[in-house]
Amino acid sequence: MSIILSREEVALHNRIDDCWVIAHNKVYNLTEFINRHPGGKFVIKSKAGQDVSKHFDMHTKESHRIWENHVIGKISKLTQCCCCL
């Protein structure tokens, strides 16, 4: 995880051809994976640019290992919660 991102930056990546999501403050670029998702690309597309932590938690450990291949950064501590603003 080399870059620090804001939730607002991640929210801009909300398309099938540019798809980022957040899970437990890690940012994942799922653009290359979206067409291989077993549930179909529109499952991921519907959550693109958003926090998907609860959905991430429903996946298997094997799925978590696949996700780790797509980590591109993490969410800035300054943007992790709205109570700090």
N, CA, C and O of each residue as an XYZ file, in Angstrom:
340
protein
N       0.848     -1.180      0.000
C       0.000      0.000      0.000
C       0.880      1.226      0.000
O       1.397      1.636      1.039
N       1.043      1.792     -1.139
C       1.997      2.881     -1.247
C       1.362      4.269     -1.252
O       2.056      5.255     -1.004
N       0.072      4.373     -1.526
C      -0.508      5.708     -1.606
C      -1.636      5.884     -0.586
O      -2.329      4.934     -0.221
N      -1.790      7.124     -0.144
C      -2.853      7.492      0.784
C      -3.903      8.231     -0.026
O      -3.591      9.172     -0.757
N      -5.145      7.799      0.109
C      -6.237      8.372     -0.674
C      -7.361      8.846      0.238
O      -7.481      8.404      1.380
N      -8.168      9.739     -0.278
C      -9.365     10.168      0.443
C     -10.561      9.369     -0.086
O     -10.517      8.808     -1.180
N     -11.611      9.334      0.703
C     -12.838      8.677      0.257
C     -13.407      9.391     -0.979
O     -14.010      8.768     -1.853
N     -13.202     10.679     -1.025
C     -13.694     11.451     -2.175
C     -12.968     11.045     -3.456
O     -13.588     10.956     -4.516
N     -11.668     10.798     -3.368
C     -10.893     10.350     -4.531
C     -11.380      8.984     -4.994
O     -11.567      8.761     -6.190
N     -11.582      8.085     -4.065
C     -12.056      6.740     -4.422
C     -13.431      6.821     -5.085
O     -13.706      6.096     -6.041
N     -14.279      7.691     -4.581
C     -15.636      7.821     -5.122
C     -15.649      8.197     -6.608
O     -16.625      7.921     -7.305
N     -14.585      8.820     -7.090
C     -14.506      9.199     -8.503
C     -14.296      7.991     -9.419
O     -14.531      8.079    -10.624
N     -13.863      6.885     -8.861
C     -13.543      5.680     -9.632
C     -14.712      4.702     -9.510
O     -14.619      3.666     -8.852
N     -15.811      5.067    -10.165
C     -17.072      4.354     -9.970
C     -17.671      3.788    -11.254
O     -18.889      3.709    -11.409
N     -16.789      3.397    -12.168
C     -17.253      2.852    -13.454
C     -16.661      1.455    -13.670
O     -15.699      1.065    -13.009
N     -17.247      0.723    -14.591
C     -16.737     -0.611    -14.918
C     -15.302     -0.529    -15.417
O     -14.490     -1.402    -15.110
N     -14.981      0.504    -16.180
C     -13.629      0.628    -16.735
C     -12.672      1.392    -15.814
O     -11.532      1.663    -16.193
N     -13.123      1.735    -14.624
C     -12.304      2.439    -13.624
C     -12.976      2.231    -12.268
O     -13.736      3.082    -11.806
N     -12.691      1.100    -11.641
C     -13.459      0.655    -10.489
C     -12.583      0.445     -9.260
O     -11.791     -0.496     -9.194
N     -12.743      1.343     -8.286
C     -12.054      1.217     -7.012
C     -13.099      1.039     -5.922
O     -14.215      1.547     -6.029
N     -12.728      0.313     -4.873
C     -13.591      0.177     -3.700
C     -12.724      0.256     -2.446
O     -11.499      0.151     -2.507
N     -13.390      0.444     -1.313
C     -12.723      0.494     -0.011
C     -13.236     -0.668      0.826
O     -14.439     -0.928      0.863
N     -12.332     -1.362      1.492
C     -12.712     -2.376      2.477
C     -11.734     -2.268      3.640
O     -10.528     -2.459      3.482
N     -12.274     -1.961      4.795
C     -11.469     -1.821      6.012
C     -10.286     -0.874      5.805
O      -9.152     -1.163      6.186
N     -10.594      0.257      5.191
C      -9.650      1.357      4.957
C      -8.529      1.034      3.977
O      -7.585      1.815      3.849
N      -8.611     -0.093      3.287
C      -7.706     -0.381      2.177
C      -8.449     -0.059      0.892
O      -9.659     -0.265      0.796
N      -7.720      0.447     -0.096
C      -8.315      0.775     -1.392
C      -7.900     -0.297     -2.392
O      -6.723     -0.632     -2.524
N      -8.891     -0.819     -3.085
C      -8.674     -1.872     -4.073
C      -9.070     -1.371     -5.450
O     -10.141     -0.788     -5.621
N      -8.205     -1.599     -6.434
C      -8.536     -1.304     -7.825
C      -9.018     -2.620     -8.437
O      -8.218     -3.509     -8.725
N     -10.328     -2.734     -8.632
C     -10.913     -3.969     -9.144
C     -11.200     -3.906    -10.641
O     -11.907     -4.763    -11.170
N     -10.668     -2.916    -11.317
C     -10.924     -2.731    -12.743
C     -10.583     -3.987    -13.545
O     -11.382     -4.422    -14.373
N      -9.421     -4.568    -13.313
C      -9.016     -5.748    -14.086
C      -9.743     -7.007    -13.631
O      -9.838     -7.971    -14.391
N     -10.256     -7.014    -12.410
C     -10.924     -8.197    -11.869
C     -12.426     -8.216    -12.148
O     -13.042     -9.282    -12.138
N     -13.011     -7.067    -12.393
C     -14.472     -6.935    -12.430
C     -15.146     -7.931    -13.386
O     -16.210     -8.465    -13.069
N     -14.548     -8.180    -14.529
C     -15.163     -9.112    -15.488
C     -14.987    -10.573    -15.096
O     -15.623    -11.448    -15.685
N     -14.138    -10.851    -14.114
C     -13.917    -12.227    -13.651
C     -14.675    -12.536    -12.362
O     -14.630    -13.668    -11.879
N     -15.358    -11.564    -11.807
C     -16.073    -11.779    -10.551
C     -17.150    -12.852    -10.752
O     -17.973    -12.737    -11.660
N     -17.148    -13.886     -9.917
C     -18.113    -14.977    -10.077
C     -19.578    -14.538    -10.035
O     -20.434    -15.175    -10.648
N     -19.863    -13.466     -9.322
C     -21.243    -12.966     -9.236
C     -21.625    -12.027    -10.358
O     -22.753    -11.537    -10.409
N     -20.684    -11.774    -11.263
C     -20.943    -10.866    -12.381
C     -20.405     -9.474    -12.123
O     -20.276     -9.045    -10.976
N     -20.094     -8.778    -13.196
C     -19.467     -7.458    -13.069
C     -20.386     -6.415    -12.442
O     -19.912     -5.472    -11.809
N     -21.693     -6.576    -12.614
C     -22.595     -5.547    -12.103
C     -22.732     -5.585    -10.583
O     -23.165     -4.607     -9.973
N     -22.363     -6.715     -9.968
C     -22.345     -6.784     -8.506
C     -21.299     -5.806     -7.975
O     -21.564     -5.046     -7.043
N     -20.122     -5.831     -8.569
C     -19.058     -4.903     -8.156
C     -19.381     -3.492     -8.623
O     -19.197     -2.538     -7.867
N     -19.852     -3.343     -9.835
C     -20.151     -2.014    -10.391
C     -21.137     -1.267     -9.496
O     -21.025     -0.053     -9.330
N     -22.094     -1.981     -8.922
C     -23.111     -1.320     -8.092
C     -22.518     -0.717     -6.817
O     -23.149      0.127     -6.180
N     -21.312     -1.144     -6.443
C     -20.649     -0.625     -5.241
C     -19.359      0.129     -5.559
O     -18.635      0.518     -4.643
N     -19.066      0.337     -6.815
C     -17.831      1.014     -7.228
C     -17.742      2.399     -6.596
O     -18.714      3.154     -6.573
N     -16.558      2.713     -6.087
C     -16.315      4.012     -5.465
C     -16.780      4.103     -4.023
O     -16.716      5.174     -3.418
N     -17.248      2.995     -3.465
C     -17.832      3.006     -2.123
C     -17.063      2.106     -1.162
O     -16.154      1.374     -1.552
N     -17.459      2.187      0.110
C     -16.926      1.292      1.126
C     -17.734     -0.004      1.086
O     -18.954      0.005      1.247
N     -17.037     -1.108      0.871
C     -17.684     -2.418      0.749
C     -17.232     -3.363      1.862
O     -17.224     -4.580      1.676
N     -16.862     -2.817      3.002
C     -16.323     -3.634      4.094
C     -17.252     -4.775      4.482
O     -16.794     -5.901      4.678
N     -18.546     -4.505      4.597
C     -19.461     -5.580      5.009
C     -19.551     -6.665      3.939
O     -19.722     -7.839      4.266
N     -19.438     -6.289      2.676
C     -19.458     -7.277      1.592
C     -18.149     -8.070      1.580
O     -18.150     -9.282      1.362
N     -17.050     -7.383      1.813
C     -15.744     -8.030      1.905
C     -15.774     -9.116      2.987
O     -15.256    -10.214      2.786
N     -16.379     -8.802      4.124
C     -16.427     -9.737      5.240
C     -17.230    -10.993      4.929
O     -17.031    -12.023      5.573
N     -18.119    -10.929      3.968
C     -18.925    -12.087      3.588
C     -18.166    -13.046      2.672
O     -18.631    -14.158      2.422
N     -17.011    -12.628      2.173
C     -16.227    -13.476      1.271
C     -15.332    -14.437      2.055
O     -15.067    -14.242      3.242
N     -14.882    -15.463      1.366
C     -14.006    -16.473      1.972
C     -12.585    -15.946      2.119
O     -12.230    -14.915      1.550
N     -11.780    -16.667      2.888
C     -10.373    -16.306      3.033
C      -9.658    -16.373      1.686
O      -8.780    -15.557      1.407
N     -10.028    -17.333      0.857
C      -9.440    -17.430     -0.483
C      -9.757    -16.164     -1.295
O      -8.890    -15.639     -1.994
N     -10.971    -15.691     -1.201
C     -11.347    -14.451     -1.887
C     -10.538    -13.275     -1.364
O     -10.114    -12.417     -2.137
N     -10.325    -13.234     -0.065
C      -9.531    -12.150      0.542
C      -8.113    -12.147     -0.035
O      -7.540    -11.083     -0.271
N      -7.551    -13.330     -0.261
C      -6.213    -13.406     -0.861
C      -6.224    -12.847     -2.283
O      -5.270    -12.189     -2.699
N      -7.278    -13.101     -3.015
C      -7.401    -12.544     -4.379
C      -7.492    -11.024     -4.301
O      -6.847    -10.316     -5.074
N      -8.292    -10.530     -3.367
C      -8.433     -9.084     -3.203
C      -7.084     -8.434     -2.916
O      -6.800     -7.349     -3.422
N      -6.262     -9.080     -2.119
C      -4.970     -8.496     -1.740
C      -4.092     -8.193     -2.952
O      -3.236     -7.310     -2.890
N      -4.294     -8.908     -4.040
C      -3.545     -8.635     -5.281
C      -3.932     -7.308     -5.904
O      -3.250     -6.826     -6.809
N      -5.013     -6.714     -5.435
C      -5.542     -5.496     -6.056
C      -5.458     -4.268     -5.144
O      -6.003     -3.215     -5.478
N      -4.785     -4.392     -4.003
C      -4.637     -3.245     -3.094
C      -3.745     -2.198     -3.757
O      -2.660     -2.510     -4.248
N      -4.216     -0.956     -3.763
C      -3.410      0.134     -4.343
C      -3.083      1.216     -3.329
O      -2.262      2.092     -3.600
N      -3.712      1.164     -2.174
C      -3.452      2.199     -1.183
C      -4.336      2.038      0.026
O      -4.958      0.996      0.237
N      -4.379      3.097      0.817
C      -5.245      3.089      1.995
C      -5.879      4.459      2.158
O      -5.436      5.451      1.580
N      -6.923      4.480      2.958
C      -7.662      5.714      3.195
C      -6.928      6.554      4.233
O      -6.454      6.040      5.247
N      -6.843      7.827      3.969
C      -6.221      8.772      4.891
C      -6.939      8.732      6.228
O      -8.169      8.690      6.283
N      -6.170      8.744      7.296
C      -6.770      8.762      8.632
C      -7.637      9.997      8.827
O      -8.559      9.982      9.642
N      -7.356     11.046      8.103
C      -8.152     12.269      8.218
C      -9.516     12.132      7.585
O     -10.401     12.944      7.856
N      -9.718     11.108      6.735
C     -11.011     10.944      6.071
C     -11.694      9.651      6.459
O     -12.655      9.251      5.802
N     -11.235      8.986      7.496
C     -11.820      7.699      7.869
C     -13.196      7.840      8.513
O     -14.006      6.918      8.428
N     -13.471      8.944      9.140
C     -14.785      9.106      9.748
C     -15.212     10.568      9.688
O     -14.381     11.475      9.651
N     -16.495     10.770      9.679
C     -16.998     12.143      9.584
C     -16.968     12.864     10.937
O     -17.057     14.091     10.977
N     -16.846     12.127     12.037
C     -16.881     12.777     13.351
C     -15.647     13.647     13.605
O     -15.632     14.457     14.532
N     -14.617     13.474     12.780
C     -13.388     14.250     12.976
C     -13.408     15.563     12.205
O     -12.512     16.390     12.369
N     -14.402     15.758     11.380
C     -14.432     16.957     10.524
C     -15.092     18.119     11.190
O     -15.193     19.194     10.599
